[in-house]
Structures are given as C-alpha cells and as structure tokens.
Amino acid sequence: MCQLMGMSANVPTDARFSFTGLVERAGRTDVHKDGWGITFYQGKGVQDFRDLQAGSQCDVAQFLKQQCIKSDIVVSHIRQANVGALTLENTHPFRREMWGENWTFAHNGQLNDIDTVLPLGRFLPVGATDSEHIFCWLLDQIYHQFPTRPADTNALYTLIYQLRERLHAYDVCNFLLSDGHVLIAHCSNNLHWITRRAPFGPALLKDIQVTVDFSDETTPNDVVTVIATQPLTTNETWQQMQPGEMVVFAAGERIAEFN
C-alpha cells in the first residue's frame, strides 16, 4: 500500500527532515515508487509538488530536500499504485476548494468498486483512483450538511468521523485531510504520530543516516506533530493509532479525538 506523512505545527516549520525519511521509502528502502506528492499550507494558500518518478530517485524531490519551505500544515504521500494508471492526475495529495478554502486529502488503502456505492454530486474526480473518489464523496457529504463553514467546528469533526465509519466498513482507509485550519488523521489499520516540544533533542531517521538536533532548529515555545504510516525515526517514541480512531490536530496539538 501507499504511505502517508503529515505535519501540524504552531509556527511555520521546516518539514525537510520528515520528507527526507519518507521519500527514501519511495523506491529505495520500500516499494512505494509509483509517484509522490506533498502540499504545504502557507496561510490560505498552498504549494503543491508531485511527480511520477520514485521519490528516492526524483530530481524534484531532491530539490525539495534542499529547500527550507516553512509551513504549519503539511500533507504528503508516496504511492504504490493499485487503482488507477500511473498518471499525474492519480498522484496524491488531491485538492479541492470548499467554502473558499483549500482542502487537501491523501489516502492509504483500497476500497474496491467504491464508485458504485458512493454517489457523487458537486465534487468530481479528475483521475481514476478510489482515493480521489472518496475525497470528492466526503466533500459532497460535508457540503450537503454545511453549505457554509459551521461555527461549531466539533459538529464538523463529528460529521467527518461518522462519514469515515462508512468508508472504514468497506476496507482499509487510512487518510489525512486538511482544510488549512486543522489536520485530521484517520487510522483504518496503520498510522502513527509523535508530538515534539521542549525540551527538544536529536532525532535519527530510520531509512537514511540523517540526524537533526531539534534544539538547534526550534524555540522553547514550538510544538510540532508529525504523522506517518510507519515511524520515521528510531530514537523517539511514536504513538500508534487504533483501528477506527480519528484525531484532529491544530497548531501541533491534539484538539479532538474520536474512537
């Protein structure tokens, strides 16, 4: 299957360390070589990068590993294709506008024949993956319930949790979803997260010999949460999510949990 990586932080933060570890799994230390993508939120705007080459061998990915792009929310994905051809439109993350805001979605898993049981409306896929169909269906359901952004964000998160239950019932559906305000992580069978805060220390990537001492890169007030299919580091304690669990992160902090 594919692998996911996300980040939520209380200040614009450099995600190169985590991205470097993730793309090693894209054709070098693992089999996820069928394209990759990453989305950086910067205020209401986003920067998207994606490519069909294996991330471990892609010049664009190597370029990004050298760039200090700071963001408070990041969504990234490396693909092992099972539904949909190897085309750019089938490469995650996917993005749509709703309520005048950028929504981003990346998925790990496979839901067979989902297009026959989850009808679409306003939001339509560009590509041919089950993942993009799921994303469009989720947005359709949210928009039907809330034509404008609800003042009660808990009502929004509760609705998303109820909707993901239907997806979870069909098959594996790990996903990351963001509206630029929060990062939502749903675990169907495999997802981990870690929150880094003061006192910061060194971290060692699992897939390549790269170490960063976060005490040199942060301030005492920084809070950064990283989410990944599998832990990216070897010397830190990652929290394993339970099947069916959904967690909402804002500014690096866990603000809601459903299980």
NORFEN-V415610 format. One record per pair of residues at least 4 apart in sequence whose C-alpha atoms are under 8 Angstrom apart, sorted by the first residue. I is the first residue (numbers start at 1). GAP is how many residues later the second one is. D is the distance in Angstrom with one decimal. If there is no record, write none. Layout:
<<I;GAP;D> <I;GAP;D>>
//
This chain:
<<1;31;7.5> <1;78;7.4> <1;79;5.5> <1;80;7.6> <1;81;7.9> <1;107;6.4> <1;108;6.1> <2;30;6.1> <2;75;7.2> <2;76;5.7> <2;77;4.6> <2;78;4.9> <2;79;7.5> <2;105;7.7> <2;106;5.1> <2;107;7.0> <3;29;7.5> <3;74;5.8> <3;75;5.4> <3;76;6.8> <3;105;6.1> <3;225;7.3> <3;226;5.5> <3;227;7.9> <4;71;7.8> <4;72;5.9> <4;73;4.7> <4;74;6.7> <4;102;7.1> <4;103;7.3> <4;104;6.9> <4;171;7.7> <4;172;7.6> <4;223;7.7> <4;224;5.4> <4;225;5.4> <5;13;7.8> <5;14;7.7> <5;17;7.3> <5;69;7.9> <5;70;6.1> <5;71;5.0> <5;72;6.2> <5;221;7.2> <5;222;5.4> <5;223;4.4> <5;224;6.8> <6;67;7.4> <6;68;5.2> <6;69;4.5> <6;70;6.0> <6;170;7.2> <6;177;7.9> <6;220;5.7> <6;221;4.9> <6;222;6.5> <7;8;7.5> <7;65;7.3> <7;66;5.4> <7;67;4.9> <7;68;6.7> <7;176;7.8> <7;217;7.1> <7;218;5.6> <7;219;4.5> <7;220;6.2> <7;245;7.8> <8;64;5.6> <8;65;4.7> <8;66;6.8> <8;174;7.6> <8;175;6.5> <8;216;5.9> <8;217;5.2> <8;218;6.6> <8;241;6.5> <8;242;6.4> <8;243;5.7> <8;244;4.6> <8;245;7.8> <9;4;6.6> <9;62;7.8> <9;63;4.8> <9;64;6.6> <9;213;7.5> <9;214;5.7> <9;215;4.3> <9;216;6.3> <9;241;7.4> <9;242;4.5> <9;243;4.1> <9;244;7.8> <10;62;6.4> <10;212;6.4> <10;213;5.7> <10;214;6.8> <10;240;7.6> <10;241;3.8> <10;242;5.5> <11;60;7.6> <11;61;5.8> <11;211;6.7> <11;212;7.7> <11;240;7.3> <12;58;4.9> <12;59;4.3> <12;60;4.6> <13;56;7.7> <13;57;4.5> <13;58;5.1> <13;59;6.0> <13;211;7.9> <14;54;5.8> <14;55;5.8> <14;56;4.5> <14;57;6.6> <15;4;6.1> <15;54;7.4> <15;55;7.1> <15;56;7.7> <15;59;7.7> <16;4;5.8> <16;48;7.4> <16;49;5.5> <16;50;7.6> <16;51;7.6> <16;52;7.1> <16;53;8.0> <17;4;6.6> <17;48;7.9> <17;195;7.5> <18;4;6.2> <18;208;7.9> <18;214;6.9> <19;4;6.2> <19;46;7.2> <19;57;7.9> <20;4;6.6> <20;45;6.2> <21;4;7.3> <21;184;6.0> <21;185;7.1> <21;186;5.8> <21;187;6.6> <21;211;6.1> <22;4;7.2> <22;56;7.7> <22;210;7.1> <23;4;7.9> <23;31;8.0> <23;32;4.9> <23;33;5.2> <23;38;7.7> <23;55;7.1> <24;4;5.4> <24;5;5.9> <24;6;7.5> <24;31;7.1> <24;32;5.1> <24;183;6.2> <24;184;7.2> <25;4;4.8> <25;5;4.5> <25;6;6.7> <25;7;6.3> <25;8;8.0> <25;30;8.0> <25;31;7.2> <25;53;8.0> <25;182;7.2> <26;4;6.1> <26;5;6.1> <26;6;4.4> <26;7;4.6> <26;8;7.8> <26;9;7.9> <26;10;7.8> <26;28;5.4> <26;29;5.0> <26;30;5.4> <26;52;6.1> <26;53;7.6> <27;4;5.1> <27;5;5.6> <27;6;4.6> <27;27;5.6> <27;28;7.0> <27;29;5.9> <27;30;7.6> <28;28;6.1> <29;178;6.5> <31;49;6.9> <32;22;7.3> <32;46;5.8> <32;47;5.1> <32;48;4.5> <33;20;6.8> <33;21;4.1> <33;22;6.7> <33;45;7.1> <33;46;6.3> <33;47;6.2> <34;18;6.1> <34;19;6.5> <34;20;5.9> <34;44;7.4> <34;45;5.1> <34;46;5.3> <34;47;6.0> <34;52;6.6> <35;15;7.3> <35;16;5.5> <35;17;3.9> <35;18;5.2> <35;19;5.5> <35;20;6.7> <35;43;6.1> <35;44;5.4> <35;45;7.7> <35;51;7.6> <35;53;8.0> <35;56;6.2> <36;14;5.5> <36;15;5.7> <36;16;6.5> <36;17;7.5> <36;18;7.0> <36;19;6.1> <36;40;7.6> <36;41;5.6> <36;42;4.3> <36;43;5.9> <36;55;6.5> <36;56;6.7> <37;11;7.4> <37;12;5.5> <37;13;3.9> <37;14;6.5> <37;39;5.6> <37;40;5.4> <37;41;6.7> <37;54;6.7> <37;55;5.6> <37;56;5.9> <38;10;5.9> <38;11;5.4> <38;12;6.4> <38;36;7.2> <38;37;5.7> <38;38;4.1> <38;39;6.5> <38;54;7.7> <38;55;6.5> <39;7;6.6> <39;8;5.6> <39;9;4.5> <39;10;6.5> <39;35;5.7> <39;36;5.2> <39;37;6.3> <39;54;7.0> <39;65;7.8> <40;6;5.4> <40;7;5.1> <40;8;6.6> <40;29;7.9> <40;30;7.9> <40;31;5.8> <40;32;7.9> <40;33;6.2> <40;34;4.8> <40;35;6.9> <41;4;6.0> <41;5;4.5> <41;6;6.6> <41;30;5.6> <41;31;6.5> <41;32;5.4> <41;33;6.3> <41;139;6.4> <42;4;5.7> <42;5;7.7> <42;28;7.9> <42;29;5.6> <42;30;7.0> <42;31;7.9> <43;137;7.5> <44;57;6.8> <44;58;7.2> <44;136;6.7> <45;57;7.4> <46;56;7.6> <50;38;7.6> <50;41;7.0> <50;42;7.6> <51;4;7.8> <51;7;7.8> <51;9;7.5> <51;37;6.7> <51;40;7.6> <52;34;7.0> <52;35;6.8> <52;36;6.3> <52;39;7.4> <53;4;6.9> <53;5;5.6> <54;4;6.0> <55;6;5.8> <55;23;7.4> <56;5;7.4> <56;6;7.8> <57;4;7.8> <57;5;7.8> <58;4;6.3> <59;4;6.0> <60;4;6.3> <61;4;6.3> <62;4;6.8> <63;4;6.6> <64;4;7.9> <72;179;7.0> <73;105;8.0> <73;107;6.9> <73;109;7.7> <73;110;7.0> <75;18;7.0> <75;29;7.5> <75;30;7.7> <75;31;7.2> <75;101;7.0> <75;103;8.0> <76;16;7.6> <76;17;6.5> <76;30;7.2> <77;15;6.0> <77;16;6.4> <77;29;6.4> <77;30;7.9> <78;14;7.7> <79;12;7.3> <79;13;7.6> <81;4;7.5> <81;5;7.2> <82;28;7.6> <83;27;7.7> <83;45;7.4> <83;46;5.4> <83;47;6.6> <84;6;6.5> <84;43;7.5> <84;44;5.0> <84;45;4.9> <84;46;7.9> <85;5;7.0> <85;43;7.5> <86;4;6.8> <86;5;7.9> <87;4;6.8> <89;37;6.5> <89;38;5.0> <90;37;5.2> <90;38;6.4> <90;39;6.1> <90;42;7.8> <92;13;7.5> <92;14;5.6> <92;15;7.7> <93;11;6.3> <93;12;5.4> <93;13;4.7> <93;14;7.9> <94;10;5.6> <94;11;5.2> <94;12;6.5> <94;38;6.7> <94;41;7.8> <95;7;6.7> <95;8;5.5> <95;9;4.5> <95;10;6.5> <96;6;5.9> <96;7;5.3> <96;8;6.7> <97;4;5.4> <97;5;4.8> <97;6;6.0> <98;4;6.6> <98;5;6.9> <98;41;7.8> <98;45;7.8> <99;48;7.8> <99;49;6.0> <99;50;6.4> <101;78;6.6> <101;79;7.4> <102;77;5.8> <102;78;6.6> <103;74;7.2> <103;75;5.5> <103;76;4.4> <103;77;6.9> <104;72;8.0> <104;73;5.7> <104;74;5.2> <104;75;6.6> <105;30;6.5> <105;70;7.1> <105;71;5.7> <105;72;4.6> <105;73;6.7> <106;25;7.4> <106;69;5.6> <106;70;5.4> <106;71;6.8> <107;24;5.8> <107;66;6.7> <107;67;5.8> <107;68;4.3> <107;69;6.6> <108;23;8.0> <108;64;7.5> <108;65;6.0> <108;66;5.0> <108;67;6.1> <109;62;7.6> <109;63;4.7> <109;64;5.0> <109;65;6.3> <110;20;7.0> <110;21;7.7> <110;61;6.6> <110;62;5.8> <110;63;6.8> <111;19;6.4> <111;56;7.9> <111;59;6.2> <111;60;5.5> <111;61;6.8> <111;62;7.4> <112;18;7.4> <113;4;7.4> <113;17;7.9> <114;4;6.0> <114;16;6.5> <114;19;7.7> <114;20;7.8> <115;4;6.7> <115;15;7.3> <115;18;6.8> <118;16;7.9> <118;19;6.7> <119;18;7.0> <120;4;6.7> <120;16;6.9> <120;17;5.6> <120;20;6.7> <121;16;7.7> <121;19;6.1> <122;18;6.2> <123;13;5.1> <123;14;7.2> <123;16;7.0> <123;17;6.1> <124;9;7.3> <124;12;5.9> <125;7;5.8> <125;8;5.8> <125;11;6.6> <126;6;7.9> <127;5;7.2> <128;4;7.4> <128;5;7.8> <129;4;6.5> <130;4;6.2> <131;4;6.3> <132;4;6.2> <133;4;6.1> <134;4;6.1> <135;4;6.3> <136;4;6.1> <137;4;6.2> <138;4;6.2> <138;22;7.6> <138;25;7.1> <139;4;5.9> <140;4;6.1> <141;4;6.4> <141;22;8.0> <142;4;5.9> <142;5;7.9> <142;14;7.7> <142;17;7.4> <142;18;7.5> <143;4;4.9> <143;5;7.4> <146;4;6.4> <150;5;7.6> <150;6;6.9> <152;4;7.0> <153;4;6.3> <154;4;6.0> <155;4;6.2> <156;4;6.4> <157;4;6.2> <157;91;7.9> <158;4;6.2> <159;4;6.2> <160;4;6.1> <161;4;6.4> <161;85;6.9> <161;97;7.1> <162;4;7.2> <163;4;6.9> <164;4;6.0> <164;22;7.9> <165;4;6.2> <165;79;7.4> <166;4;6.9> <167;4;7.0> <167;6;6.6> <168;4;6.2> <168;5;5.7> <168;20;6.2> <168;76;7.1> <172;16;5.5> <172;17;6.7> <173;13;7.8> <173;14;7.1> <173;15;5.2> <173;16;7.8> <174;11;7.7> <174;12;5.4> <174;13;4.8> <174;14;4.9> <174;15;7.0> <174;16;7.1> <174;17;7.3> <175;10;6.0> <175;11;5.3> <175;12;6.9> <176;7;6.9> <176;8;5.6> <176;9;4.7> <176;10;6.6> <177;6;5.9> <177;7;5.0> <177;8;6.6> <178;4;5.7> <178;5;4.7> <178;6;6.1> <179;4;7.4> <181;69;6.8> <182;66;6.6> <182;67;5.6> <182;68;4.7> <182;69;7.6> <183;65;5.9> <183;66;5.2> <183;67;6.5> <184;62;7.1> <184;63;5.8> <184;64;4.5> <184;65;6.3> <185;42;7.9> <185;61;5.6> <185;62;5.3> <185;63;6.4> <186;5;7.9> <186;58;7.1> <186;59;5.9> <186;60;4.3> <186;61;6.6> <187;4;5.6> <187;54;6.2> <187;55;6.5> <187;56;5.4> <187;57;5.7> <187;58;5.5> <187;59;6.3> <188;54;7.6> <188;55;4.7> <188;56;5.4> <188;57;7.4> <189;53;7.1> <189;54;5.0> <189;55;7.8> <190;39;5.9> <190;40;7.4> <190;50;7.7> <190;51;7.1> <190;52;7.7> <190;53;7.4> <191;36;7.2> <191;37;5.9> <191;38;4.4> <191;39;6.4> <191;49;6.2> <191;50;5.6> <192;35;5.7> <192;36;5.4> <192;37;5.9> <192;38;6.2> <192;39;6.3> <192;46;6.2> <192;47;5.4> <192;48;4.5> <192;49;5.7> <193;32;6.8> <193;33;5.5> <193;34;4.2> <193;35;6.2> <193;38;7.5> <193;45;5.6> <193;46;5.2> <193;47;6.7> <193;48;7.7> <194;31;5.5> <194;32;5.5> <194;33;6.6> <194;43;7.1> <194;44;5.0> <194;45;6.1> <195;28;7.0> <195;29;5.6> <195;30;4.1> <195;31;6.5> <195;57;7.1> <195;58;7.7> <196;4;6.9> <196;27;5.9> <196;28;5.2> <196;29;6.1> <197;23;7.4> <197;24;7.5> <197;25;6.1> <197;26;4.9> <197;27;6.7> <198;21;7.9> <198;22;5.3> <198;23;7.1> <198;24;7.3> <198;25;7.9> <199;16;7.4> <199;21;7.1> <200;13;7.6> <200;14;5.5> <200;15;4.8> <200;18;7.8> <201;12;5.3> <201;13;5.4> <201;14;5.5> <202;9;6.6> <202;10;5.4> <202;11;3.8> <202;12;5.8> <202;13;7.5> <203;8;5.5> <203;9;5.5> <203;10;6.3> <203;11;7.5> <203;30;6.5> <203;31;7.6> <203;32;6.2> <203;33;6.9> <204;5;7.1> <204;6;6.0> <204;7;4.5> <204;8;6.8> <204;29;5.3> <204;30;5.9> <204;31;6.2> <205;4;6.3> <205;5;5.7> <205;6;6.4> <205;27;5.8> <205;28;4.3> <205;29;6.3> <206;25;7.9> <206;26;5.6> <206;27;4.8> <206;28;5.4> <207;25;7.4> <213;4;7.1> <214;4;6.0> <215;4;7.4> <218;4;6.3> <223;28;7.2> <223;29;5.3> <223;30;7.3> <224;27;7.6> <224;28;4.7> <224;29;7.8> <225;24;8.0> <225;27;4.9> <225;28;7.2> <228;4;7.1> <231;7;6.4> <241;4;6.4> <244;15;6.0> <245;12;7.4> <245;13;5.7> <245;14;4.5> <246;11;5.8> <246;12;5.1> <246;13;6.4> <247;7;6.9> <247;8;7.8> <247;9;5.8> <247;10;4.5> <247;11;6.4> <248;6;5.9> <248;7;5.8> <248;8;5.1> <248;9;6.3> <249;4;5.3> <249;5;4.5> <249;6;5.7> <249;7;7.2> <250;4;6.5> <250;5;6.4>>
//
